[in-house]
């Protein structure tokens, strides 16, 4: 949308305010008065519109495009973005005062790769929905296909998983999704998972579990630090841990915070430092 059309959608406009404005129209803020307005991708909002949004949030008033009158509104705003707003502030793309006005309660949704336990229930949810739309009786995902889904990195997050399941339903020949129904890059994730499992299967259970959990913890910690650009406090907040405990984990797994760069690999022998194989589970 152009800035004018976006502001018209949010705050309304009067007749003749711009070309094509043949009638007065109330905006979403006015329509949502007494309720909730969800603003998706708030990080992409133009700076000029951010000024008007800030006013609406601060004083509870909006001014329709082309009008000199203001309208009182009472709206609860929920905003979402996949943009790092703190970085956008430093780059001059997002207003700091608007950020703090919006950031009353902050909910961080980790990427799908950081919450693999969510993948099976999501996959079956999308399976039921896709099978219903396609009119097919597909109601199961075999174990190898499910392992591949859980092992995949999912750069496109939940939307990519949904599209993958929809594709698999279309290609399925029976009532079950198999590994052959999945895209090649998802199938390849199965190979890595089976290879890792085969390697660990040659070890005693306690040692295999220790190594697997150590690898998970290092990957998890590095992912948090990458997302926070090396900011330990921000990474600890995303993990739901206090800063001192988070630093203890970084030291335990030899992960070094480093801004604007990749995290160094931790030496494998540090996995042997844990007397209790379950000691590191508090990270998750």
Order of alpha helices (4+ residues) and beta strands (2+ residues): alpha-beta-beta-alpha-beta-alpha-beta-beta-beta-alpha-alpha-alpha-beta-alpha-alpha-beta-alpha-alpha-alpha-alpha
